[in-house]
Amino acid sequence: MELLCFGARPIAVVDTVGNEMVPTGRRVIQGLKRELTKAGFYDIPLNGSTEDNMPTRTTAIGVAVIGQINRKDIPTTSIDDSLIVYQLGTPYVGEAVKAHLATIFSYDQVRTIRATPAVVDMLPVGSKGIANELAQMAATHTAKISAVVDLADAEFTQSAGPATVLLVAVVADKRQLFERQFPELTEIAQLHQNSD
């Protein structure tokens, strides 16, 4: 999701399974392959390691996805005008993720939004929550935040688990067209040039 939001193309995946290959490692690797297929990445090399030299009691995995982007396609970090920041999705974690799988946005939806010319930046929200990721986005653009929601509210401070929320920054003068294209997104803030 990080690479898709940035506009990069994944080219390799490395898994580090902290368990034996059979049966745990094999099941984890099958799950990774299913998720890559779901994301539309059918031919990406998948490689890694398992922990076969000692008994393990807890399932553990690390995943690194390597991506590639043309220098000209790297999103700009300077803004001349205000940006409108929208929220896509609801923060879920743990069992709530499994309970809401049918309503969490798809990889194709992310690609469609990313391809929209009005979009300047996209960030997946993880364990530190929406307010934290919004602050990161503002820092990237050297901008100040004008929130249109209460960022101290629980929805904006709780974990969004495995990226069940995306933040999408759009050029302010293209907001009407963007909102017509994507009515399911909710405005949460504006970013303005930091004049300090």
Protein Blocks (a to p, Z undefined) as FASTA:
>chain_A
ZZmmnopacfbdcdddfbdfblklmmmmmmmmmmmmmnopakbccdddddfkbccfbdcd
dddddddddfklpccfbdfbdcddddedjddehjllmmmmmmgccfklmmmmmmpmklmb
dcdddfkojklmmmmmmmmnopadddfbdfkbmklmmcehjopaccddddfklmmmmmmm
mmmbccfbdcdddfZZ
